[in-house]
Structures are given as C-alpha cells and as structure tokens.
Amino acid sequence: MAVLELTNISKHFGAIQAVNDVSLSIEPGQVVGLMGDNGAGKSTLVKMIAGNFRPSHGNMQLDGKELVLHKPAEA
C-alpha cells in the first residue's frame, strides 16, 4: 500500500495552469526526486503536499485515507 498517493492532481491560479493531471504513488521506504524544467510545477506540487495550496482537482491519500489540508500546520 502506498504511503502517499496523488491522483490526477491539478492546480490553477486563474487562467494559469501550474500543475496538470499529476499522479504519484510513494511506497514505504521509497526515495523520490522531482525533476523538470523551470516552471514545470515541481514547487507547486510540493506546496500542495505540504498544505500551502489546495489542489484545484484530484485527490491525495495518506496511508489510504483521503488527505485534505487547509493549512501547512495540518501537514
């Protein structure tokens, strides 16, 4: 079972599409690196996981339970 699972995550800031339809599954003990061009949405994706931003679409699960963060302190 994945520790963290993101399914079809998207984030829009008005007309700007920062992250589009990202899915990611992280297993226990797995090490992951995010790589991509400048402006690809890496920081925005991490900020959604950290609770700074809420996804516009998609869902996040932590240990199989839906994860909805309203502020970083909840992460």
PyMOL Python script that loads the backbone (N, CA, C, O; Angstrom):
from pymol import cmd

cmd.read_pdbstr("""\
ATOM      1  N   MET A   1       0.842  -1.177   0.000  1.00  0.00           N
ATOM      2  CA  MET A   1       0.000   0.000   0.000  1.00  0.00           C
ATOM      3  C   MET A   1       0.890   1.243   0.000  1.00  0.00           C
ATOM      4  O   MET A   1       1.895   1.298   0.709  1.00  0.00           O
ATOM      5  N   ALA A   2       0.514   2.228  -0.795  1.00  0.00           N
ATOM      6  CA  ALA A   2       1.271   3.472  -0.881  1.00  0.00           C
ATOM      7  C   ALA A   2       1.109   4.289   0.398  1.00  0.00           C
ATOM      8  O   ALA A   2       0.021   4.350   0.970  1.00  0.00           O
ATOM      9  N   VAL A   3       2.195   4.915   0.838  1.00  0.00           N
ATOM     10  CA  VAL A   3       2.141   5.822   1.982  1.00  0.00           C
ATOM     11  C   VAL A   3       1.471   7.119   1.545  1.00  0.00           C
ATOM     12  O   VAL A   3       0.610   7.649   2.247  1.00  0.00           O
ATOM     13  N   LEU A   4       1.870   7.622   0.388  1.00  0.00           N
ATOM     14  CA  LEU A   4       1.299   8.842  -0.169  1.00  0.00           C
ATOM     15  C   LEU A   4       0.898   8.565  -1.605  1.00  0.00           C
ATOM     16  O   LEU A   4       1.694   8.058  -2.394  1.00  0.00           O
ATOM     17  N   GLU A   5      -0.334   8.897  -1.939  1.00  0.00           N
ATOM     18  CA  GLU A   5      -0.812   8.696  -3.301  1.00  0.00           C
ATOM     19  C   GLU A   5      -1.545   9.942  -3.772  1.00  0.00           C
ATOM     20  O   GLU A   5      -2.490  10.402  -3.132  1.00  0.00           O
ATOM     21  N   LEU A   6      -1.100  10.479  -4.895  1.00  0.00           N
ATOM     22  CA  LEU A   6      -1.742  11.618  -5.535  1.00  0.00           C
ATOM     23  C   LEU A   6      -2.386  11.111  -6.812  1.00  0.00           C
ATOM     24  O   LEU A   6      -1.754  10.390  -7.585  1.00  0.00           O
ATOM     25  N   THR A   7      -3.637  11.480  -7.039  1.00  0.00           N
ATOM     26  CA  THR A   7      -4.359  11.002  -8.208  1.00  0.00           C
ATOM     27  C   THR A   7      -4.936  12.175  -8.979  1.00  0.00           C
ATOM     28  O   THR A   7      -5.784  12.909  -8.472  1.00  0.00           O
ATOM     29  N   ASN A   8      -4.469  12.344 -10.209  1.00  0.00           N
ATOM     30  CA  ASN A   8      -4.985  13.365 -11.131  1.00  0.00           C
ATOM     31  C   ASN A   8      -5.011  14.758 -10.505  1.00  0.00           C
ATOM     32  O   ASN A   8      -6.002  15.479 -10.626  1.00  0.00           O
ATOM     33  N   ILE A   9      -3.919  15.133  -9.836  1.00  0.00           N
ATOM     34  CA  ILE A   9      -3.828  16.429  -9.162  1.00  0.00           C
ATOM     35  C   ILE A   9      -3.595  17.537 -10.192  1.00  0.00           C
ATOM     36  O   ILE A   9      -2.728  17.422 -11.059  1.00  0.00           O
ATOM     37  N   SER A  10      -4.374  18.599 -10.084  1.00  0.00           N
ATOM     38  CA  SER A  10      -4.194  19.791 -10.911  1.00  0.00           C
ATOM     39  C   SER A  10      -4.301  21.018 -10.027  1.00  0.00           C
ATOM     40  O   SER A  10      -4.985  21.001  -9.004  1.00  0.00           O
ATOM     41  N   LYS A  11      -3.622  22.080 -10.426  1.00  0.00           N
ATOM     42  CA  LYS A  11      -3.709  23.348  -9.709  1.00  0.00           C
ATOM     43  C   LYS A  11      -3.726  24.484 -10.716  1.00  0.00           C
ATOM     44  O   LYS A  11      -2.848  24.592 -11.572  1.00  0.00           O
ATOM     45  N   HIS A  12      -4.745  25.332 -10.597  1.00  0.00           N
ATOM     46  CA  HIS A  12      -4.884  26.511 -11.450  1.00  0.00           C
ATOM     47  C   HIS A  12      -4.825  27.761 -10.590  1.00  0.00           C
ATOM     48  O   HIS A  12      -5.354  27.785  -9.478  1.00  0.00           O
ATOM     49  N   PHE A  13      -4.195  28.777 -11.096  1.00  0.00           N
ATOM     50  CA  PHE A  13      -4.215  30.108 -10.496  1.00  0.00           C
ATOM     51  C   PHE A  13      -4.858  31.009 -11.542  1.00  0.00           C
ATOM     52  O   PHE A  13      -4.170  31.563 -12.398  1.00  0.00           O
ATOM     53  N   GLY A  14      -6.173  31.153 -11.472  1.00  0.00           N
ATOM     54  CA  GLY A  14      -6.887  31.882 -12.519  1.00  0.00           C
ATOM     55  C   GLY A  14      -6.748  31.124 -13.828  1.00  0.00           C
ATOM     56  O   GLY A  14      -7.080  29.941 -13.902  1.00  0.00           O
ATOM     57  N   ALA A  15      -6.261  31.798 -14.861  1.00  0.00           N
ATOM     58  CA  ALA A  15      -6.090  31.164 -16.173  1.00  0.00           C
ATOM     59  C   ALA A  15      -4.773  30.397 -16.278  1.00  0.00           C
ATOM     60  O   ALA A  15      -4.547  29.699 -17.267  1.00  0.00           O
ATOM     61  N   ILE A  16      -3.907  30.514 -15.279  1.00  0.00           N
ATOM     62  CA  ILE A  16      -2.601  29.839 -15.304  1.00  0.00           C
ATOM     63  C   ILE A  16      -2.745  28.424 -14.759  1.00  0.00           C
ATOM     64  O   ILE A  16      -3.224  28.226 -13.642  1.00  0.00           O
ATOM     65  N   GLN A  17      -2.331  27.448 -15.549  1.00  0.00           N
ATOM     66  CA  GLN A  17      -2.375  26.053 -15.122  1.00  0.00           C
ATOM     67  C   GLN A  17      -0.971  25.672 -14.652  1.00  0.00           C
ATOM     68  O   GLN A  17      -0.081  25.426 -15.466  1.00  0.00           O
ATOM     69  N   ALA A  18      -0.781  25.625 -13.332  1.00  0.00           N
ATOM     70  CA  ALA A  18       0.543  25.365 -12.758  1.00  0.00           C
ATOM     71  C   ALA A  18       0.882  23.877 -12.739  1.00  0.00           C
ATOM     72  O   ALA A  18       2.027  23.501 -12.989  1.00  0.00           O
ATOM     73  N   VAL A  19      -0.095  23.037 -12.447  1.00  0.00           N
ATOM     74  CA  VAL A  19       0.086  21.582 -12.397  1.00  0.00           C
ATOM     75  C   VAL A  19      -1.104  20.965 -13.111  1.00  0.00           C
ATOM     76  O   VAL A  19      -2.246  21.358 -12.870  1.00  0.00           O
ATOM     77  N   ASN A  20      -0.846  20.002 -13.990  1.00  0.00           N
ATOM     78  CA  ASN A  20      -1.920  19.412 -14.776  1.00  0.00           C
ATOM     79  C   ASN A  20      -1.910  17.891 -14.689  1.00  0.00           C
ATOM     80  O   ASN A  20      -1.014  17.238 -15.223  1.00  0.00           O
ATOM     81  N   ASP A  21      -2.906  17.334 -14.019  1.00  0.00           N
ATOM     82  CA  ASP A  21      -3.182  15.895 -14.044  1.00  0.00           C
ATOM     83  C   ASP A  21      -1.975  15.037 -13.633  1.00  0.00           C
ATOM     84  O   ASP A  21      -1.566  14.144 -14.375  1.00  0.00           O
ATOM     85  N   VAL A  22      -1.416  15.308 -12.464  1.00  0.00           N
ATOM     86  CA  VAL A  22      -0.262  14.555 -11.961  1.00  0.00           C
ATOM     87  C   VAL A  22      -0.739  13.441 -11.036  1.00  0.00           C
ATOM     88  O   VAL A  22      -1.557  13.666 -10.145  1.00  0.00           O
ATOM     89  N   SER A  23      -0.222  12.249 -11.258  1.00  0.00           N
ATOM     90  CA  SER A  23      -0.477  11.119 -10.364  1.00  0.00           C
ATOM     91  C   SER A  23       0.875  10.598  -9.880  1.00  0.00           C
ATOM     92  O   SER A  23       1.833  10.512 -10.648  1.00  0.00           O
ATOM     93  N   LEU A  24       0.935  10.252  -8.597  1.00  0.00           N
ATOM     94  CA  LEU A  24       2.188   9.827  -7.977  1.00  0.00           C
ATOM     95  C   LEU A  24       1.858   8.884  -6.837  1.00  0.00           C
ATOM     96  O   LEU A  24       0.930   9.129  -6.067  1.00  0.00           O
ATOM     97  N   SER A  25       2.616   7.809  -6.730  1.00  0.00           N
ATOM     98  CA  SER A  25       2.430   6.856  -5.645  1.00  0.00           C
ATOM     99  C   SER A  25       3.790   6.598  -5.006  1.00  0.00           C
ATOM    100  O   SER A  25       4.742   6.218  -5.688  1.00  0.00           O
ATOM    101  N   ILE A  26       3.876   6.808  -3.696  1.00  0.00           N
ATOM    102  CA  ILE A  26       5.134   6.605  -2.973  1.00  0.00           C
ATOM    103  C   ILE A  26       4.945   5.479  -1.962  1.00  0.00           C
ATOM    104  O   ILE A  26       4.078   5.546  -1.091  1.00  0.00           O
ATOM    105  N   GLU A  27       5.766   4.455  -2.094  1.00  0.00           N
ATOM    106  CA  GLU A  27       5.698   3.280  -1.232  1.00  0.00           C
ATOM    107  C   GLU A  27       6.573   3.489   0.007  1.00  0.00           C
ATOM    108  O   GLU A  27       7.475   4.326  -0.016  1.00  0.00           O
ATOM    109  N   PRO A  28       6.323   2.743   1.085  1.00  0.00           N
ATOM    110  CA  PRO A  28       7.164   2.861   2.280  1.00  0.00           C
ATOM    111  C   PRO A  28       8.641   2.614   1.950  1.00  0.00           C
ATOM    112  O   PRO A  28       8.974   1.648   1.263  1.00  0.00           O
ATOM    113  N   GLY A  29       9.513   3.483   2.438  1.00  0.00           N
ATOM    114  CA  GLY A  29      10.946   3.347   2.218  1.00  0.00           C
ATOM    115  C   GLY A  29      11.442   3.846   0.876  1.00  0.00           C
ATOM    116  O   GLY A  29      12.650   3.881   0.645  1.00  0.00           O
ATOM    117  N   GLN A  30      10.547   4.228  -0.005  1.00  0.00           N
ATOM    118  CA  GLN A  30      10.930   4.693  -1.334  1.00  0.00           C
ATOM    119  C   GLN A  30      11.449   6.130  -1.267  1.00  0.00           C
ATOM    120  O   GLN A  30      10.897   6.969  -0.554  1.00  0.00           O
ATOM    121  N   VAL A  31      12.505   6.397  -2.011  1.00  0.00           N
ATOM    122  CA  VAL A  31      13.064   7.746  -2.113  1.00  0.00           C
ATOM    123  C   VAL A  31      12.715   8.281  -3.491  1.00  0.00           C
ATOM    124  O   VAL A  31      12.920   7.601  -4.496  1.00  0.00           O
ATOM    125  N   VAL A  32      12.183   9.509  -3.541  1.00  0.00           N
ATOM    126  CA  VAL A  32      11.720  10.085  -4.799  1.00  0.00           C
ATOM    127  C   VAL A  32      12.372  11.437  -5.018  1.00  0.00           C
ATOM    128  O   VAL A  32      12.503  12.225  -4.081  1.00  0.00           O
ATOM    129  N   GLY A  33      12.778  11.711  -6.237  1.00  0.00           N
ATOM    130  CA  GLY A  33      13.291  13.024  -6.626  1.00  0.00           C
ATOM    131  C   GLY A  33      12.385  13.609  -7.691  1.00  0.00           C
ATOM    132  O   GLY A  33      11.984  12.907  -8.619  1.00  0.00           O
ATOM    133  N   LEU A  34      12.056  14.885  -7.568  1.00  0.00           N
ATOM    134  CA  LEU A  34      11.253  15.568  -8.579  1.00  0.00           C
ATOM    135  C   LEU A  34      12.187  16.351  -9.487  1.00  0.00           C
ATOM    136  O   LEU A  34      12.969  17.180  -9.023  1.00  0.00           O
ATOM    137  N   MET A  35      12.100  16.085 -10.773  1.00  0.00           N
ATOM    138  CA  MET A  35      12.949  16.760 -11.744  1.00  0.00           C
ATOM    139  C   MET A  35      12.077  17.326 -12.847  1.00  0.00           C
ATOM    140  O   MET A  35      11.050  16.747 -13.201  1.00  0.00           O
ATOM    141  N   GLY A  36      12.491  18.454 -13.383  1.00  0.00           N
ATOM    142  CA  GLY A  36      11.770  19.039 -14.505  1.00  0.00           C
ATOM    143  C   GLY A  36      12.273  20.433 -14.804  1.00  0.00           C
ATOM    144  O   GLY A  36      13.062  21.004 -14.052  1.00  0.00           O
ATOM    145  N   ASP A  37      11.805  20.965 -15.909  1.00  0.00           N
ATOM    146  CA  ASP A  37      12.185  22.307 -16.333  1.00  0.00           C
ATOM    147  C   ASP A  37      11.673  23.353 -15.361  1.00  0.00           C
ATOM    148  O   ASP A  37      10.768  23.093 -14.569  1.00  0.00           O
ATOM    149  N   ASN A  38      12.260  24.536 -15.431  1.00  0.00           N
ATOM    150  CA  ASN A  38      11.745  25.674 -14.674  1.00  0.00           C
ATOM    151  C   ASN A  38      10.298  25.916 -15.084  1.00  0.00           C
ATOM    152  O   ASN A  38       9.969  25.897 -16.270  1.00  0.00           O
ATOM    153  N   GLY A  39       9.443  26.142 -14.105  1.00  0.00           N
ATOM    154  CA  GLY A  39       8.037  26.399 -14.392  1.00  0.00           C
ATOM    155  C   GLY A  39       7.213  25.152 -14.641  1.00  0.00           C
ATOM    156  O   GLY A  39       6.060  25.252 -15.061  1.00  0.00           O
ATOM    157  N   ALA A  40       7.784  23.966 -14.389  1.00  0.00           N
ATOM    158  CA  ALA A  40       7.066  22.716 -14.644  1.00  0.00           C
ATOM    159  C   ALA A  40       6.037  22.388 -13.569  1.00  0.00           C
ATOM    160  O   ALA A  40       5.173  21.538 -13.788  1.00  0.00           O
ATOM    161  N   GLY A  41       6.111  23.048 -12.404  1.00  0.00           N
ATOM    162  CA  GLY A  41       5.136  22.814 -11.347  1.00  0.00           C
ATOM    163  C   GLY A  41       5.648  22.005 -10.176  1.00  0.00           C
ATOM    164  O   GLY A  41       4.863  21.605  -9.316  1.00  0.00           O
ATOM    165  N   LYS A  42       6.945  21.754 -10.121  1.00  0.00           N
ATOM    166  CA  LYS A  42       7.514  20.962  -9.023  1.00  0.00           C
ATOM    167  C   LYS A  42       7.238  21.593  -7.665  1.00  0.00           C
ATOM    168  O   LYS A  42       6.752  20.925  -6.752  1.00  0.00           O
ATOM    169  N   SER A  43       7.545  22.867  -7.534  1.00  0.00           N
ATOM    170  CA  SER A  43       7.337  23.562  -6.250  1.00  0.00           C
ATOM    171  C   SER A  43       5.868  23.631  -5.890  1.00  0.00           C
ATOM    172  O   SER A  43       5.506  23.480  -4.723  1.00  0.00           O
ATOM    173  N   THR A  44       5.023  23.855  -6.872  1.00  0.00           N
ATOM    174  CA  THR A  44       3.581  23.911  -6.618  1.00  0.00           C
ATOM    175  C   THR A  44       3.078  22.562  -6.129  1.00  0.00           C
ATOM    176  O   THR A  44       2.252  22.506  -5.219  1.00  0.00           O
ATOM    177  N   LEU A  45       3.560  21.475  -6.717  1.00  0.00           N
ATOM    178  CA  LEU A  45       3.162  20.138  -6.290  1.00  0.00           C
ATOM    179  C   LEU A  45       3.579  19.892  -4.841  1.00  0.00           C
ATOM    180  O   LEU A  45       2.782  19.396  -4.045  1.00  0.00           O
ATOM    181  N   VAL A  46       4.811  20.234  -4.497  1.00  0.00           N
ATOM    182  CA  VAL A  46       5.292  20.053  -3.125  1.00  0.00           C
ATOM    183  C   VAL A  46       4.492  20.926  -2.164  1.00  0.00           C
ATOM    184  O   VAL A  46       4.188  20.497  -1.051  1.00  0.00           O
ATOM    185  N   LYS A  47       4.150  22.129  -2.573  1.00  0.00           N
ATOM    186  CA  LYS A  47       3.362  23.020  -1.716  1.00  0.00           C
ATOM    187  C   LYS A  47       1.952  22.474  -1.489  1.00  0.00           C
ATOM    188  O   LYS A  47       1.372  22.709  -0.428  1.00  0.00           O
ATOM    189  N   MET A  48       1.390  21.756  -2.453  1.00  0.00           N
ATOM    190  CA  MET A  48       0.086  21.114  -2.229  1.00  0.00           C
ATOM    191  C   MET A  48       0.224  19.987  -1.212  1.00  0.00           C
ATOM    192  O   MET A  48      -0.634  19.835  -0.342  1.00  0.00           O
ATOM    193  N   ILE A  49       1.285  19.201  -1.307  1.00  0.00           N
ATOM    194  CA  ILE A  49       1.521  18.120  -0.350  1.00  0.00           C
ATOM    195  C   ILE A  49       1.753  18.693   1.048  1.00  0.00           C
ATOM    196  O   ILE A  49       1.348  18.095   2.045  1.00  0.00           O
ATOM    197  N   ALA A  50       2.411  19.862   1.116  1.00  0.00           N
ATOM    198  CA  ALA A  50       2.720  20.493   2.404  1.00  0.00           C
ATOM    199  C   ALA A  50       1.560  21.302   2.975  1.00  0.00           C
ATOM    200  O   ALA A  50       1.647  21.784   4.105  1.00  0.00           O
ATOM    201  N   GLY A  51       0.481  21.459   2.218  1.00  0.00           N
ATOM    202  CA  GLY A  51      -0.684  22.175   2.727  1.00  0.00           C
ATOM    203  C   GLY A  51      -0.705  23.660   2.444  1.00  0.00           C
ATOM    204  O   GLY A  51      -1.607  24.357   2.908  1.00  0.00           O
ATOM    205  N   ASN A  52       0.276  24.174   1.686  1.00  0.00           N
ATOM    206  CA  ASN A  52       0.274  25.596   1.341  1.00  0.00           C
ATOM    207  C   ASN A  52      -0.801  25.928   0.309  1.00  0.00           C
ATOM    208  O   ASN A  52      -1.410  26.996   0.370  1.00  0.00           O
ATOM    209  N   PHE A  53      -1.034  25.023  -0.634  1.00  0.00           N
ATOM    210  CA  PHE A  53      -2.050  25.192  -1.673  1.00  0.00           C
ATOM    211  C   PHE A  53      -2.979  23.994  -1.648  1.00  0.00           C
ATOM    212  O   PHE A  53      -2.560  22.884  -1.321  1.00  0.00           O
ATOM    213  N   ARG A  54      -4.234  24.216  -1.990  1.00  0.00           N
ATOM    214  CA  ARG A  54      -5.173  23.105  -2.167  1.00  0.00           C
ATOM    215  C   ARG A  54      -5.264  22.787  -3.651  1.00  0.00           C
ATOM    216  O   ARG A  54      -5.285  23.705  -4.471  1.00  0.00           O
ATOM    217  N   PRO A  55      -5.319  21.516  -4.016  1.00  0.00           N
ATOM    218  CA  PRO A  55      -5.458  21.171  -5.433  1.00  0.00           C
ATOM    219  C   PRO A  55      -6.774  21.706  -5.999  1.00  0.00           C
ATOM    220  O   PRO A  55      -7.786  21.747  -5.299  1.00  0.00           O
ATOM    221  N   SER A  56      -6.753  22.113  -7.263  1.00  0.00           N
ATOM    222  CA  SER A  56      -7.979  22.517  -7.945  1.00  0.00           C
ATOM    223  C   SER A  56      -8.804  21.286  -8.303  1.00  0.00           C
ATOM    224  O   SER A  56     -10.035  21.323  -8.284  1.00  0.00           O
ATOM    225  N   HIS A  57      -8.113  20.194  -8.631  1.00  0.00           N
ATOM    226  CA  HIS A  57      -8.765  18.931  -8.995  1.00  0.00           C
ATOM    227  C   HIS A  57      -7.910  17.778  -8.482  1.00  0.00           C
ATOM    228  O   HIS A  57      -6.729  17.949  -8.183  1.00  0.00           O
ATOM    229  N   GLY A  58      -8.524  16.606  -8.386  1.00  0.00           N
ATOM    230  CA  GLY A  58      -7.816  15.408  -7.970  1.00  0.00           C
ATOM    231  C   GLY A  58      -7.873  15.210  -6.470  1.00  0.00           C
ATOM    232  O   GLY A  58      -8.481  15.997  -5.746  1.00  0.00           O
ATOM    233  N   ASN A  59      -7.224  14.136  -6.010  1.00  0.00           N
ATOM    234  CA  ASN A  59      -7.215  13.886  -4.570  1.00  0.00           C
ATOM    235  C   ASN A  59      -5.868  13.343  -4.113  1.00  0.00           C
ATOM    236  O   ASN A  59      -5.076  12.821  -4.896  1.00  0.00           O
ATOM    237  N   MET A  60      -5.647  13.488  -2.819  1.00  0.00           N
ATOM    238  CA  MET A  60      -4.434  12.999  -2.175  1.00  0.00           C
ATOM    239  C   MET A  60      -4.852  12.034  -1.075  1.00  0.00           C
ATOM    240  O   MET A  60      -5.847  12.254  -0.385  1.00  0.00           O
ATOM    241  N   GLN A  61      -4.078  10.958  -0.920  1.00  0.00           N
ATOM    242  CA  GLN A  61      -4.326   9.996   0.147  1.00  0.00           C
ATOM    243  C   GLN A  61      -3.033   9.766   0.918  1.00  0.00           C
ATOM    244  O   GLN A  61      -1.955   9.650   0.335  1.00  0.00           O
ATOM    245  N   LEU A  62      -3.162   9.703   2.231  1.00  0.00           N
ATOM    246  CA  LEU A  62      -2.046   9.391   3.115  1.00  0.00           C
ATOM    247  C   LEU A  62      -2.423   8.141   3.889  1.00  0.00           C
ATOM    248  O   LEU A  62      -3.423   8.134   4.607  1.00  0.00           O
ATOM    249  N   ASP A  63      -1.633   7.084   3.751  1.00  0.00           N
ATOM    250  CA  ASP A  63      -1.925   5.790   4.386  1.00  0.00           C
ATOM    251  C   ASP A  63      -3.336   5.311   4.061  1.00  0.00           C
ATOM    252  O   ASP A  63      -4.018   4.761   4.926  1.00  0.00           O
ATOM    253  N   GLY A  64      -3.780   5.515   2.820  1.00  0.00           N
ATOM    254  CA  GLY A  64      -5.070   5.019   2.365  1.00  0.00           C
ATOM    255  C   GLY A  64      -6.266   5.875   2.747  1.00  0.00           C
ATOM    256  O   GLY A  64      -7.399   5.533   2.410  1.00  0.00           O
ATOM    257  N   LYS A  65      -6.037   6.975   3.438  1.00  0.00           N
ATOM    258  CA  LYS A  65      -7.134   7.860   3.847  1.00  0.00           C
ATOM    259  C   LYS A  65      -7.025   9.176   3.091  1.00  0.00           C
ATOM    260  O   LYS A  65      -5.928   9.691   2.875  1.00  0.00           O
ATOM    261  N   GLU A  66      -8.176   9.715   2.689  1.00  0.00           N
ATOM    262  CA  GLU A  66      -8.172  10.974   1.954  1.00  0.00           C
ATOM    263  C   GLU A  66      -7.490  12.069   2.767  1.00  0.00           C
ATOM    264  O   GLU A  66      -7.733  12.214   3.965  1.00  0.00           O
ATOM    265  N   LEU A  67      -6.649  12.824   2.107  1.00  0.00           N
ATOM    266  CA  LEU A  67      -5.883  13.885   2.749  1.00  0.00           C
ATOM    267  C   LEU A  67      -6.363  15.225   2.210  1.00  0.00           C
ATOM    268  O   LEU A  67      -6.183  15.531   1.032  1.00  0.00           O
ATOM    269  N   VAL A  68      -6.976  16.025   3.086  1.00  0.00           N
ATOM    270  CA  VAL A  68      -7.421  17.373   2.727  1.00  0.00           C
ATOM    271  C   VAL A  68      -6.770  18.330   3.711  1.00  0.00           C
ATOM    272  O   VAL A  68      -7.078  18.318   4.903  1.00  0.00           O
ATOM    273  N   LEU A  69      -5.878  19.149   3.206  1.00  0.00           N
ATOM    274  CA  LEU A  69      -5.137  20.080   4.056  1.00  0.00           C
ATOM    275  C   LEU A  69      -5.625  21.502   3.817  1.00  0.00           C
ATOM    276  O   LEU A  69      -5.770  21.931   2.672  1.00  0.00           O
ATOM    277  N   HIS A  70      -5.877  22.228   4.893  1.00  0.00           N
ATOM    278  CA  HIS A  70      -6.321  23.612   4.784  1.00  0.00           C
ATOM    279  C   HIS A  70      -5.215  24.598   5.130  1.00  0.00           C
ATOM    280  O   HIS A  70      -5.303  25.780   4.797  1.00  0.00           O
ATOM    281  N   LYS A  71      -4.168  24.108   5.802  1.00  0.00           N
ATOM    282  CA  LYS A  71      -3.034  24.961   6.173  1.00  0.00           C
ATOM    283  C   LYS A  71      -1.822  24.067   6.428  1.00  0.00           C
ATOM    284  O   LYS A  71      -1.979  22.882   6.719  1.00  0.00           O
ATOM    285  N   PRO A  72      -0.625  24.621   6.323  1.00  0.00           N
ATOM    286  CA  PRO A  72       0.586  23.818   6.495  1.00  0.00           C
ATOM    287  C   PRO A  72       0.672  23.090   7.834  1.00  0.00           C
ATOM    288  O   PRO A  72       1.240  22.000   7.894  1.00  0.00           O
ATOM    289  N   ALA A  73       0.132  23.650   8.893  1.00  0.00           N
ATOM    290  CA  ALA A  73       0.212  23.002  10.206  1.00  0.00           C
ATOM    291  C   ALA A  73      -0.485  21.641  10.217  1.00  0.00           C
ATOM    292  O   ALA A  73      -0.161  20.791  11.046  1.00  0.00           O
ATOM    293  N   GLU A  74      -1.431  21.426   9.313  1.00  0.00           N
ATOM    294  CA  GLU A  74      -2.142  20.147   9.241  1.00  0.00           C
ATOM    295  C   GLU A  74      -1.317  19.074   8.543  1.00  0.00           C
ATOM    296  O   GLU A  74      -1.605  17.884   8.672  1.00  0.00           O
ATOM    297  N   ALA A  75      -0.294  19.490   7.808  1.00  0.00           N
ATOM    298  CA  ALA A  75       0.533  18.525   7.082  1.00  0.00           C
ATOM    299  C   ALA A  75       1.412  17.772   8.064  1.00  0.00           C
ATOM    300  O   ALA A  75       2.189  16.907   7.660  1.00  0.00           O
TER     301      ALA A  75
END
""", "prot")
cmd.dss("prot")
cmd.show_as("cartoon", "prot")
cmd.util.cbc("prot")
cmd.orient("prot")
